[in-house]
Amino acid sequence: SSIGKVRGNNEDRIGLWARQGVVLALVADGMGGALAGEEASRLTLETIQADFLGEAHGSEGLHDLPADEVACKLRAAIRRANRAVMRRAAGNREFQGMGTTVTLAFVRGAQVMVAHIGDSRAYLISSSGGWINQITDDHSFVEALMAAGHITPEQAAVHPMRNVLYRALGQVDDTEADLYVRPLSAGDWLVLCSDGLTRHVTGAEIAEIVRASAAPDEVTHRLVTLANERGGEDNISVVAIVMERAGEVEPGA
């Protein structure tokens, strides 16, 4: 995670945890200015971490938990994080209006499950075809305009509302995460990132860097460096995961 070249503080938070064959990864991009964005993303990280880690929270059983229960647990953790952000904002004038994105990936066996709100992203890069697929859909007004055919991707890249979200943690009580499930094969890569990366680096360039790299830390370093070289207009955060081998069939799937 990098502060970038323009911002005075880093409002992004990243998390990566591994336990008994399960990997959990998170990117949260805070919004609200001053310390508010930092507080929103920090609360989200800590709430989700507390929800998944420790025997009291059922983390010892994550390897065997049926897939539908994993999905419920991911969404419930994000709902709790949303409530934590809203409670903090309601009780502190300096935090009013704060919010955050969250992209949360749960990797187990030969499958990834992604829970998502906002415009941080999760990408899957195939080991066999070398193609890249954007798993998540941005919850931005510009993305909605593109989906409706009102503007082109080229227009979206320079649109004055390109950073305005219609869904984020901290906005409303009943915010619900989108859920995506993808199969994984040996050699596949997952990349989670904040929009500080994607405003400067395209999906095709992400795939190219992944294909030319040997290890996750090399991928993250090269991507962050490239975004900074191109202006670093926002905080830049990246988590990279490589699937060394395919696991067993998903429990409950």
C-alpha atoms as an extended CHARMM CRD file, in Angstrom:
* protein
*
       253  EXT
         1         1  SER       CA              0.0000000000        0.0000000000        0.0000000000  PROA      1               0.0000000000
         2         2  SER       CA              1.3730000000        3.3960000000       -1.0240000000  PROA      2               0.0000000000
         3         3  ILE       CA              0.2680000000        6.9100000000       -0.1490000000  PROA      3               0.0000000000
         4         4  GLY       CA              0.8000000000        7.8840000000       -3.7940000000  PROA      4               0.0000000000
         5         5  LYS       CA              2.2070000000       11.1710000000       -5.0630000000  PROA      5               0.0000000000
         6         6  VAL       CA             -0.6170000000       13.6030000000       -4.2760000000  PROA      6               0.0000000000
         7         7  ARG       CA             -2.4720000000       12.6690000000       -1.0800000000  PROA      7               0.0000000000
         8         8  GLY       CA             -1.2710000000       13.7130000000        2.3510000000  PROA      8               0.0000000000
         9         9  ASN       CA             -2.4030000000       10.5270000000        4.0950000000  PROA      9               0.0000000000
        10        10  ASN       CA             -3.2360000000        6.9310000000        3.2370000000  PROA      10              0.0000000000
        11        11  GLU       CA             -6.9410000000        6.1040000000        3.6000000000  PROA      11              0.0000000000
        12        12  ASP       CA             -6.5130000000        2.5480000000        2.2510000000  PROA      12              0.0000000000
        13        13  ARG       CA             -6.2500000000       -0.5620000000        4.3900000000  PROA      13              0.0000000000
        14        14  ILE       CA             -5.2540000000       -4.0360000000        3.2720000000  PROA      14              0.0000000000
        15        15  GLY       CA             -5.4570000000       -7.3620000000        5.0550000000  PROA      15              0.0000000000
        16        16  LEU       CA             -4.1760000000      -10.8510000000        4.2940000000  PROA      16              0.0000000000
        17        17  TRP       CA             -4.6880000000      -13.8300000000        6.6020000000  PROA      17              0.0000000000
        18        18  ALA       CA             -4.0600000000      -17.5510000000        6.1310000000  PROA      18              0.0000000000
        19        19  ARG       CA             -5.3330000000      -20.3170000000        8.3810000000  PROA      19              0.0000000000
        20        20  GLN       CA             -5.6310000000      -24.0930000000        7.8800000000  PROA      20              0.0000000000
        21        21  GLY       CA             -5.7500000000      -23.9590000000        4.0960000000  PROA      21              0.0000000000
        22        22  VAL       CA             -8.0200000000      -20.8850000000        3.9610000000  PROA      22              0.0000000000
        23        23  VAL       CA             -6.8460000000      -17.4760000000        2.7360000000  PROA      23              0.0000000000
        24        24  LEU       CA             -8.7580000000      -14.2670000000        3.4000000000  PROA      24              0.0000000000
        25        25  ALA       CA             -7.7330000000      -11.0330000000        1.6510000000  PROA      25              0.0000000000
        26        26  LEU       CA             -9.1920000000       -7.5380000000        1.9370000000  PROA      26              0.0000000000
        27        27  VAL       CA             -8.8230000000       -4.1030000000        0.3610000000  PROA      27              0.0000000000
        28        28  ALA       CA            -10.7270000000       -1.1410000000        1.8290000000  PROA      28              0.0000000000
        29        29  ASP       CA            -10.4850000000        2.3820000000        0.3780000000  PROA      29              0.0000000000
        30        30  GLY       CA            -11.6980000000        5.0030000000        2.8380000000  PROA      30              0.0000000000
        31        31  MET       CA            -13.4920000000        8.2160000000        1.9070000000  PROA      31              0.0000000000
        32        32  GLY       CA            -14.3570000000       11.3840000000        3.7750000000  PROA      32              0.0000000000
        33        33  GLY       CA            -11.2200000000       13.4660000000        3.9400000000  PROA      33              0.0000000000
        34        34  ALA       CA             -8.8310000000       14.2660000000        6.7820000000  PROA      34              0.0000000000
        35        35  LEU       CA             -8.8610000000       11.3310000000        9.2240000000  PROA      35              0.0000000000
        36        36  ALA       CA            -12.3900000000       10.1660000000        8.3840000000  PROA      36              0.0000000000
        37        37  GLY       CA            -11.4840000000        7.9220000000        5.4650000000  PROA      37              0.0000000000
        38        38  GLU       CA             -8.6740000000        6.3450000000        7.4430000000  PROA      38              0.0000000000
        39        39  GLU       CA            -11.0510000000        5.6740000000       10.3120000000  PROA      39              0.0000000000
        40        40  ALA       CA            -13.7050000000        4.0780000000        8.0750000000  PROA      40              0.0000000000
        41        41  SER       CA            -11.2720000000        1.7010000000        6.3710000000  PROA      41              0.0000000000
        42        42  ARG       CA             -9.5640000000        0.8770000000        9.6940000000  PROA      42              0.0000000000
        43        43  LEU       CA            -12.8870000000        0.0260000000       11.3450000000  PROA      43              0.0000000000
        44        44  THR       CA            -13.8190000000       -2.1670000000        8.3950000000  PROA      44              0.0000000000
        45        45  LEU       CA            -10.5250000000       -4.0480000000        8.4960000000  PROA      45              0.0000000000
        46        46  GLU       CA            -10.6620000000       -4.5830000000       12.2590000000  PROA      46              0.0000000000
        47        47  THR       CA            -14.3370000000       -5.5960000000       12.3070000000  PROA      47              0.0000000000
        48        48  ILE       CA            -13.8960000000       -8.1830000000        9.5570000000  PROA      48              0.0000000000
        49        49  GLN       CA            -10.6710000000       -9.4730000000       11.0900000000  PROA      49              0.0000000000
        50        50  ALA       CA            -12.4020000000       -9.9140000000       14.4500000000  PROA      50              0.0000000000
        51        51  ASP       CA            -15.2760000000      -11.7080000000       12.7170000000  PROA      51              0.0000000000
        52        52  PHE       CA            -13.0360000000      -14.3260000000       11.0980000000  PROA      52              0.0000000000
        53        53  LEU       CA            -10.0660000000      -14.7980000000       13.3970000000  PROA      53              0.0000000000
        54        54  GLY       CA            -10.0970000000      -16.6070000000       16.7120000000  PROA      54              0.0000000000
        55        55  GLU       CA            -11.8490000000      -19.7430000000       17.8700000000  PROA      55              0.0000000000
        56        56  ALA       CA            -14.6910000000      -17.7410000000       19.4400000000  PROA      56              0.0000000000
        57        57  HSD       CA            -15.6490000000      -16.5190000000       15.9860000000  PROA      57              0.0000000000
        58        58  GLY       CA            -15.5270000000      -19.9130000000       14.3080000000  PROA      58              0.0000000000
        59        59  SER       CA            -12.2980000000      -19.4520000000       12.3740000000  PROA      59              0.0000000000
        60        60  GLU       CA            -11.1430000000      -22.9530000000       13.3020000000  PROA      60              0.0000000000
        61        61  GLY       CA            -14.0450000000      -24.3730000000       11.3090000000  PROA      61              0.0000000000
        62        62  LEU       CA            -13.6750000000      -22.2830000000        8.1480000000  PROA      62              0.0000000000
        63        63  HSD       CA            -12.0440000000      -25.1340000000        6.2380000000  PROA      63              0.0000000000
        64        64  ASP       CA            -15.1360000000      -27.3350000000        6.6200000000  PROA      64              0.0000000000
        65        65  LEU       CA            -17.8710000000      -24.7160000000        6.6250000000  PROA      65              0.0000000000
        66        66  PRO       CA            -20.3980000000      -25.3080000000        3.7830000000  PROA      66              0.0000000000
        67        67  ALA       CA            -20.1230000000      -22.8110000000        0.9240000000  PROA      67              0.0000000000
        68        68  ASP       CA            -23.5500000000      -21.2770000000        1.5530000000  PROA      68              0.0000000000
        69        69  GLU       CA            -22.5990000000      -20.6180000000        5.1790000000  PROA      69              0.0000000000
        70        70  VAL       CA            -19.3270000000      -19.0270000000        4.0690000000  PROA      70              0.0000000000
        71        71  ALA       CA            -21.3340000000      -16.6950000000        1.8160000000  PROA      71              0.0000000000
        72        72  CYS       CA            -23.5850000000      -15.7490000000        4.7220000000  PROA      72              0.0000000000
        73        73  LYS       CA            -20.5820000000      -15.1890000000        6.9770000000  PROA      73              0.0000000000
        74        74  LEU       CA            -18.8920000000      -12.8920000000        4.4360000000  PROA      74              0.0000000000
        75        75  ARG       CA            -22.0060000000      -10.7780000000        3.9880000000  PROA      75              0.0000000000
        76        76  ALA       CA            -22.6740000000      -10.6800000000        7.7350000000  PROA      76              0.0000000000
        77        77  ALA       CA            -19.1100000000       -9.5010000000        8.4370000000  PROA      77              0.0000000000
        78        78  ILE       CA            -19.5230000000       -6.6580000000        5.9520000000  PROA      78              0.0000000000
        79        79  ARG       CA            -22.8910000000       -5.7040000000        7.4520000000  PROA      79              0.0000000000
        80        80  ARG       CA            -21.2620000000       -5.4960000000       10.8740000000  PROA      80              0.0000000000
        81        81  ALA       CA            -18.4420000000       -3.3920000000        9.4450000000  PROA      81              0.0000000000
        82        82  ASN       CA            -21.0120000000       -1.0690000000        7.8780000000  PROA      82              0.0000000000
        83        83  ARG       CA            -22.7730000000       -0.6510000000       11.2140000000  PROA      83              0.0000000000
        84        84  ALA       CA            -19.4510000000        0.0380000000       12.9450000000  PROA      84              0.0000000000
        85        85  VAL       CA            -18.6460000000        2.8060000000       10.4560000000  PROA      85              0.0000000000
        86        86  MET       CA            -22.1150000000        4.3440000000       10.7940000000  PROA      86              0.0000000000
        87        87  ARG       CA            -22.0110000000        4.2490000000       14.6100000000  PROA      87              0.0000000000
        88        88  ARG       CA            -18.6310000000        5.9830000000       14.6820000000  PROA      88              0.0000000000
        89        89  ALA       CA            -19.8090000000        8.6510000000       12.2430000000  PROA      89              0.0000000000
        90        90  ALA       CA            -23.0180000000        9.2640000000       14.2130000000  PROA      90              0.0000000000
        91        91  GLY       CA            -21.1160000000        9.8000000000       17.4450000000  PROA      91              0.0000000000
        92        92  ASN       CA            -18.3510000000       12.0510000000       16.1130000000  PROA      92              0.0000000000
        93        93  ARG       CA            -18.8880000000       15.2070000000       14.0850000000  PROA      93              0.0000000000
        94        94  GLU       CA            -15.3890000000       14.9710000000       12.5590000000  PROA      94              0.0000000000
        95        95  PHE       CA            -16.2910000000       11.5740000000       11.0580000000  PROA      95              0.0000000000
        96        96  GLN       CA            -19.7200000000       12.4390000000        9.6580000000  PROA      96              0.0000000000
        97        97  GLY       CA            -20.0330000000       11.5120000000        5.9960000000  PROA      97              0.0000000000
        98        98  MET       CA            -17.1590000000        9.0450000000        6.0670000000  PROA      98              0.0000000000
        99        99  GLY       CA            -17.3300000000        5.7640000000        4.1810000000  PROA      99              0.0000000000
       100       100  THR       CA            -15.2450000000        3.0620000000        2.6080000000  PROA      100             0.0000000000
       101       101  THR       CA            -15.2060000000        0.4600000000       -0.1220000000  PROA      101             0.0000000000
       102       102  VAL       CA            -14.5330000000       -3.1640000000        0.7370000000  PROA      102             0.0000000000
       103       103  THR       CA            -13.4430000000       -6.0750000000       -1.4430000000  PROA      103             0.0000000000
       104       104  LEU       CA            -13.0970000000       -9.2890000000        0.5460000000  PROA      104             0.0000000000
       105       105  ALA       CA            -11.8470000000      -12.5520000000       -0.9920000000  PROA      105             0.0000000000
       106       106  PHE       CA            -12.1870000000      -15.9770000000        0.6440000000  PROA      106             0.0000000000
       107       107  VAL       CA             -9.9720000000      -18.6030000000       -1.0020000000  PROA      107             0.0000000000
       108       108  ARG       CA            -10.4670000000      -22.2740000000       -0.1750000000  PROA      108             0.0000000000
       109       109  GLY       CA             -9.8670000000      -25.4250000000       -2.1710000000  PROA      109             0.0000000000
       110       110  ALA       CA            -10.1950000000      -24.6610000000       -5.8780000000  PROA      110             0.0000000000
       111       111  GLN       CA            -12.5480000000      -21.7150000000       -5.4460000000  PROA      111             0.0000000000
       112       112  VAL       CA            -12.6250000000      -18.0520000000       -4.5040000000  PROA      112             0.0000000000
       113       113  MET       CA            -15.6540000000      -16.2610000000       -3.0890000000  PROA      113             0.0000000000
       114       114  VAL       CA            -15.5970000000      -12.4530000000       -3.2320000000  PROA      114             0.0000000000
       115       115  ALA       CA            -17.8630000000      -10.1060000000       -1.2710000000  PROA      115             0.0000000000
       116       116  HSD       CA            -17.7710000000       -6.5560000000       -2.5770000000  PROA      116             0.0000000000
       117       117  ILE       CA            -19.0850000000       -3.0150000000       -2.1230000000  PROA      117             0.0000000000
       118       118  GLY       CA            -17.6840000000        0.0650000000       -3.8800000000  PROA      118             0.0000000000
       119       119  ASP       CA            -15.1100000000        0.4780000000       -6.6400000000  PROA      119             0.0000000000
       120       120  SER       CA            -12.0940000000       -1.3910000000       -5.3350000000  PROA      120             0.0000000000
       121       121  ARG       CA            -11.6970000000       -4.4570000000       -7.5230000000  PROA      121             0.0000000000
       122       122  ALA       CA            -10.8590000000       -8.1450000000       -7.6570000000  PROA      122             0.0000000000
       123       123  TYR       CA             -9.2830000000       -9.6070000000      -10.8030000000  PROA      123             0.0000000000
       124       124  LEU       CA             -8.6610000000      -13.2080000000      -11.8460000000  PROA      124             0.0000000000
       125       125  ILE       CA             -5.7320000000      -13.8640000000      -14.1950000000  PROA      125             0.0000000000
       126       126  SER       CA             -5.8180000000      -17.2980000000      -15.8450000000  PROA      126             0.0000000000
       127       127  SER       CA             -2.7050000000      -19.4620000000      -15.8790000000  PROA      127             0.0000000000
       128       128  SER       CA             -3.7540000000      -21.2830000000      -19.0400000000  PROA      128             0.0000000000
       129       129  GLY       CA             -5.0420000000      -18.5460000000      -21.3150000000  PROA      129             0.0000000000
       130       130  GLY       CA             -3.2920000000      -15.5740000000      -19.7400000000  PROA      130             0.0000000000
       131       131  TRP       CA             -6.5500000000      -13.6050000000      -19.8840000000  PROA      131             0.0000000000
       132       132  ILE       CA             -7.7300000000      -11.3100000000      -17.1100000000  PROA      132             0.0000000000
       133       133  ASN       CA            -11.2980000000      -11.1000000000      -15.8180000000  PROA      133             0.0000000000
       134       134  GLN       CA            -12.6010000000       -8.3160000000      -13.5800000000  PROA      134             0.0000000000
       135       135  ILE       CA            -14.5880000000      -10.3250000000      -11.0490000000  PROA      135             0.0000000000
       136       136  THR       CA            -16.2940000000       -7.3980000000       -9.3420000000  PROA      136             0.0000000000
       137       137  ASP       CA            -18.5690000000       -4.6780000000      -10.7150000000  PROA      137             0.0000000000
       138       138  ASP       CA            -17.9040000000       -1.0990000000       -9.6330000000  PROA      138             0.0000000000
       139       139  HSD       CA            -20.7020000000        0.5610000000       -7.6620000000  PROA      139             0.0000000000
       140       140  SER       CA            -20.0450000000        3.9190000000       -9.3110000000  PROA      140             0.0000000000
       141       141  PHE       CA            -22.3310000000        6.2770000000      -11.2150000000  PROA      141             0.0000000000
       142       142  VAL       CA            -20.0100000000        6.1480000000      -14.2190000000  PROA      142             0.0000000000
       143       143  GLU       CA            -20.1390000000        2.3380000000      -14.2790000000  PROA      143             0.0000000000
       144       144  ALA       CA            -23.9460000000        2.5270000000      -14.2220000000  PROA      144             0.0000000000
       145       145  LEU       CA            -23.9050000000        5.0020000000      -17.1090000000  PROA      145             0.0000000000
       146       146  MET       CA            -21.6490000000        2.6840000000      -19.1150000000  PROA      146             0.0000000000
       147       147  ALA       CA            -23.8310000000       -0.3370000000      -18.3590000000  PROA      147             0.0000000000
       148       148  ALA       CA            -26.8570000000        1.5850000000      -19.6430000000  PROA      148             0.0000000000
       149       149  GLY       CA            -24.9940000000        2.5250000000      -22.8300000000  PROA      149             0.0000000000
       150       150  HSD       CA            -25.0370000000        6.2580000000      -22.1340000000  PROA      150             0.0000000000
       151       151  ILE       CA            -21.2580000000        6.7310000000      -22.2150000000  PROA      151             0.0000000000
       152       152  THR       CA            -18.2370000000        4.8760000000      -23.5940000000  PROA      152             0.0000000000
       153       153  PRO       CA            -15.2850000000        3.5380000000      -21.5730000000  PROA      153             0.0000000000
       154       154  GLU       CA            -13.1940000000        6.3760000000      -23.0160000000  PROA      154             0.0000000000
       155       155  GLN       CA            -15.7090000000        8.9310000000      -21.7710000000  PROA      155             0.0000000000
       156       156  ALA       CA            -15.8980000000        7.1920000000      -18.3980000000  PROA      156             0.0000000000
       157       157  ALA       CA            -12.1370000000        7.5360000000      -17.9060000000  PROA      157             0.0000000000
       158       158  VAL       CA            -12.3900000000       11.3520000000      -17.9020000000  PROA      158             0.0000000000
       159       159  HSD       CA            -15.9200000000       11.7790000000      -16.5390000000  PROA      159             0.0000000000
       160       160  PRO       CA            -16.1210000000       14.3440000000      -13.6860000000  PROA      160             0.0000000000
       161       161  MET       CA            -18.1750000000       11.8790000000      -11.5750000000  PROA      161             0.0000000000
       162       162  ARG       CA            -15.9380000000        8.8760000000      -12.1450000000  PROA      162             0.0000000000
       163       163  ASN       CA            -15.0860000000        8.6340000000       -8.4280000000  PROA      163             0.0000000000
       164       164  VAL       CA            -18.6520000000        9.0460000000       -7.1210000000  PROA      164             0.0000000000
       165       165  LEU       CA            -20.1160000000        5.8620000000       -5.6260000000  PROA      165             0.0000000000
       166       166  TYR       CA            -23.7590000000        4.9290000000       -5.2520000000  PROA      166             0.0000000000
       167       167  ARG       CA            -22.9450000000        2.1500000000       -2.7800000000  PROA      167             0.0000000000
       168       168  ALA       CA            -20.3190000000        2.1320000000       -0.0250000000  PROA      168             0.0000000000
       169       169  LEU       CA            -20.0210000000        1.2500000000        3.6430000000  PROA      169             0.0000000000
       170       170  GLY       CA            -21.2150000000        4.0810000000        5.8700000000  PROA      170             0.0000000000
       171       171  GLN       CA            -24.0370000000        5.3320000000        3.6350000000  PROA      171             0.0000000000
       172       172  VAL       CA            -27.1630000000        3.4210000000        4.7110000000  PROA      172             0.0000000000
       173       173  ASP       CA            -28.0660000000        0.8030000000        7.3240000000  PROA      173             0.0000000000
       174       174  ASP       CA            -29.0760000000       -1.9750000000        4.9390000000  PROA      174             0.0000000000
       175       175  THR       CA            -26.0600000000       -1.9970000000        2.6080000000  PROA      175             0.0000000000
       176       176  GLU       CA            -25.6060000000       -5.5070000000        1.1960000000  PROA      176             0.0000000000
       177       177  ALA       CA            -22.4790000000       -6.8740000000       -0.4610000000  PROA      177             0.0000000000
       178       178  ASP       CA            -22.4770000000       -8.3770000000       -3.9400000000  PROA      178             0.0000000000
       179       179  LEU       CA            -21.1240000000      -11.9260000000       -3.9700000000  PROA      179             0.0000000000
       180       180  TYR       CA            -19.1130000000      -13.5890000000       -6.7270000000  PROA      180             0.0000000000
       181       181  VAL       CA            -17.8200000000      -17.1760000000       -6.9500000000  PROA      181             0.0000000000
       182       182  ARG       CA            -15.0890000000      -18.3020000000       -9.3460000000  PROA      182             0.0000000000
       183       183  PRO       CA            -13.2500000000      -21.6290000000       -9.7980000000  PROA      183             0.0000000000
       184       184  LEU       CA             -9.4610000000      -21.6060000000       -9.5320000000  PROA      184             0.0000000000
       185       185  SER       CA             -6.8080000000      -23.6870000000      -11.2700000000  PROA      185             0.0000000000
       186       186  ALA       CA             -3.1500000000      -24.1940000000      -10.4450000000  PROA      186             0.0000000000
       187       187  GLY       CA             -1.1760000000      -21.1270000000      -11.5200000000  PROA      187             0.0000000000
       188       188  ASP       CA             -4.1360000000      -18.7350000000      -11.4650000000  PROA      188             0.0000000000
       189       189  TRP       CA             -3.6620000000      -15.3300000000       -9.8470000000  PROA      189             0.0000000000
       190       190  LEU       CA             -5.9900000000      -13.1150000000       -7.8560000000  PROA      190             0.0000000000
       191       191  VAL       CA             -5.3300000000       -9.3770000000       -7.6290000000  PROA      191             0.0000000000
       192       192  LEU       CA             -7.3060000000       -7.1230000000       -5.2740000000  PROA      192             0.0000000000
       193       193  CYS       CA             -6.7330000000       -3.3900000000       -5.5510000000  PROA      193             0.0000000000
       194       194  SER       CA             -8.0460000000        0.0730000000       -4.7450000000  PROA      194             0.0000000000
       195       195  ASP       CA             -8.9550000000        2.4840000000       -7.5280000000  PROA      195             0.0000000000
       196       196  GLY       CA             -5.6610000000        4.2730000000       -6.9880000000  PROA      196             0.0000000000
       197       197  LEU       CA             -4.1910000000        1.4920000000       -9.1070000000  PROA      197             0.0000000000
       198       198  THR       CA             -6.8790000000        1.1930000000      -11.7670000000  PROA      198             0.0000000000
       199       199  ARG       CA             -7.0420000000        4.9230000000      -12.5140000000  PROA      199             0.0000000000
       200       200  HSD       CA             -3.4720000000        4.5720000000      -13.8480000000  PROA      200             0.0000000000
       201       201  VAL       CA             -3.0750000000        0.9140000000      -14.8440000000  PROA      201             0.0000000000
       202       202  THR       CA             -5.3590000000       -1.0580000000      -17.1740000000  PROA      202             0.0000000000
       203       203  GLY       CA             -6.5120000000       -4.6220000000      -16.7270000000  PROA      203             0.0000000000
       204       204  ALA       CA             -4.3790000000       -5.7250000000      -19.6770000000  PROA      204             0.0000000000
       205       205  GLU       CA             -1.3100000000       -4.1720000000      -18.0340000000  PROA      205             0.0000000000
       206       206  ILE       CA             -2.0870000000       -5.9010000000      -14.7430000000  PROA      206             0.0000000000
       207       207  ALA       CA             -2.2210000000       -9.2370000000      -16.5910000000  PROA      207             0.0000000000
       208       208  GLU       CA              1.0420000000       -8.4930000000      -18.3920000000  PROA      208             0.0000000000
       209       209  ILE       CA              2.8550000000       -7.7210000000      -15.1370000000  PROA      209             0.0000000000
       210       210  VAL       CA              1.4490000000      -10.8500000000      -13.4870000000  PROA      210             0.0000000000
       211       211  ARG       CA              2.5710000000      -13.0550000000      -16.3850000000  PROA      211             0.0000000000
       212       212  ALA       CA              6.0920000000      -11.5830000000      -16.2300000000  PROA      212             0.0000000000
       213       213  SER       CA              6.4750000000      -11.9500000000      -12.4510000000  PROA      213             0.0000000000
       214       214  ALA       CA              7.5520000000      -14.8580000000      -10.3160000000  PROA      214             0.0000000000
       215       215  ALA       CA              6.0530000000      -14.0120000000       -6.9200000000  PROA      215             0.0000000000
       216       216  PRO       CA              3.1910000000      -12.0010000000       -5.3760000000  PROA      216             0.0000000000
       217       217  ASP       CA              5.4820000000       -9.4490000000       -3.7390000000  PROA      217             0.0000000000
       218       218  GLU       CA              7.0660000000       -8.7340000000       -7.1260000000  PROA      218             0.0000000000
       219       219  VAL       CA              3.6070000000       -8.2230000000       -8.6690000000  PROA      219             0.0000000000
       220       220  THR       CA              2.4760000000       -5.7970000000       -5.9670000000  PROA      220             0.0000000000
       221       221  HSD       CA              5.7350000000       -3.8300000000       -6.0730000000  PROA      221             0.0000000000
       222       222  ARG       CA              5.6700000000       -3.4610000000       -9.8600000000  PROA      222             0.0000000000
       223       223  LEU       CA              2.0070000000       -2.4400000000       -9.9610000000  PROA      223             0.0000000000
       224       224  VAL       CA              2.3560000000        0.1670000000       -7.2080000000  PROA      224             0.0000000000
       225       225  THR       CA              5.5380000000        1.5240000000       -8.7870000000  PROA      225             0.0000000000
       226       226  LEU       CA              3.8690000000        1.8580000000      -12.1890000000  PROA      226             0.0000000000
       227       227  ALA       CA              0.8510000000        3.6920000000      -10.7540000000  PROA      227             0.0000000000
       228       228  ASN       CA              3.1600000000        6.1020000000       -8.9370000000  PROA      228             0.0000000000
       229       229  GLU       CA              5.2320000000        6.6730000000      -12.0680000000  PROA      229             0.0000000000
       230       230  ARG       CA              2.0270000000        7.6870000000      -13.8660000000  PROA      230             0.0000000000
       231       231  GLY       CA              1.0720000000       10.2830000000      -11.2970000000  PROA      231             0.0000000000
       232       232  GLY       CA             -0.0210000000        8.4240000000       -8.1510000000  PROA      232             0.0000000000
       233       233  GLU       CA             -3.1130000000       10.6130000000       -7.8740000000  PROA      233             0.0000000000
       234       234  ASP       CA             -4.6150000000        8.4950000000       -5.0800000000  PROA      234             0.0000000000
       235       235  ASN       CA             -3.5400000000        5.9770000000       -2.4750000000  PROA      235             0.0000000000
       236       236  ILE       CA             -2.5510000000        2.7150000000       -4.1780000000  PROA      236             0.0000000000
       237       237  SER       CA             -3.1460000000       -0.6730000000       -2.5640000000  PROA      237             0.0000000000
       238       238  VAL       CA             -2.6910000000       -4.1350000000       -4.0490000000  PROA      238             0.0000000000
       239       239  VAL       CA             -2.9510000000       -7.7020000000       -2.7390000000  PROA      239             0.0000000000
       240       240  ALA       CA             -1.7480000000      -10.5160000000       -5.0230000000  PROA      240             0.0000000000
       241       241  ILE       CA             -2.3560000000      -14.2410000000       -4.4960000000  PROA      241             0.0000000000
       242       242  VAL       CA             -1.0890000000      -17.0810000000       -6.6810000000  PROA      242             0.0000000000
       243       243  MET       CA             -2.6890000000      -20.5350000000       -6.6570000000  PROA      243             0.0000000000
       244       244  GLU       CA              0.2220000000      -22.9630000000       -6.4710000000  PROA      244             0.0000000000
       245       245  ARG       CA             -2.0160000000      -26.0020000000       -6.7870000000  PROA      245             0.0000000000
       246       246  ALA       CA             -5.7270000000      -26.6900000000       -7.0150000000  PROA      246             0.0000000000
       247       247  GLY       CA             -7.3220000000      -27.9200000000       -3.8160000000  PROA      247             0.0000000000
       248       248  GLU       CA            -10.0920000000      -30.3810000000       -3.1590000000  PROA      248             0.0000000000
       249       249  VAL       CA            -13.7520000000      -29.9000000000       -4.0480000000  PROA      249             0.0000000000
       250       250  GLU       CA            -15.4980000000      -27.2390000000       -1.9910000000  PROA      250             0.0000000000
       251       251  PRO       CA            -17.2840000000      -28.5230000000        1.1550000000  PROA      251             0.0000000000
       252       252  GLY       CA            -21.0050000000      -28.2470000000        0.7210000000  PROA      252             0.0000000000
       253       253  ALA       CA            -20.6850000000      -27.2880000000       -2.9620000000  PROA      253             0.0000000000
